[in-house]
Amino acid sequence: SFDNLKSFPTNGDIEEPLIERSVATWIDVAKYKPTAELHYSIALGCMNLTRSAEGYMHLIQSLELDPAQADVRQAVDALKSRRLVLVLDHSTTARKLVCGLLDKNDYLVKSATKAAEALAFVDDVTPDLIYMDLSIPDMPGLDLVRDFRSRPELAHIPILAVSHVHGFVDRMKVKVAGGSAFLAKPFQSPELLKEVEKLTKPWKQPKEKAERPGGRGPID
């Protein structure tokens, strides 16, 4: 089952860097010597790093290499109906909190730290929702909102903009640029979940150009 995928041994901050290094190494190896077992291991690591969209993609690759894996097929079936959220935030702490929260609430998550990463992702996959902090390092946030909106496949995809700067004029600029909703940082987890649920329901299965991947305190 999907829950069984989350069995990679972890011990908080001590183990997470080890998992990240292991996953990075396995991904490099898989480029030259792909095996069903290797892609499954990558998926396992990604799931524990709340990189569920990426994990889902590797589960599919594992299943393609060995279609007889009943447990992997079950996990793929469980994940493919989940809504996919692209989370763009340059803050490591905030990004991990948001991804972890969404992952625990049955969303597939794909994280990005820069506009370039987010744009590269949407070139291949259309998410159900884009969560983005406007304070990204490599491009003005409002320009990125406009870029997303200029793409036909993203024209109707909800964009949830978040920022520490949240005056009336700032909110109006987001709306004019094409943002669907705005959250002021810091915000509480229930606020985010409520907004995400509102923006993704009712929802339709996204059209994809590639096989699709799926805290109590304030998040700032």
Buried (B, 14 or more C-beta within 10 A) or exposed (E): EBEEBBEBEBEEEEEBEBBBEBBEEBBEEBEEEBBBEBBBBBBBBBBBBBBBBBBBBBBBBBBEBEEEBEEBBEBBEBBBEBBBBBBBBBBEEBBBBBBBBBBEEBBBBBBBBBBBBBBEBBEEBBBBBBBBBBBBEEBEBBEBBBBBBEEEBBEEBBBBBBBEEBEEEBBEBBBEBBBBBBBBBEBEBEBBBEBBEEBBEEEEEBEBEEEBBBBEEEBE
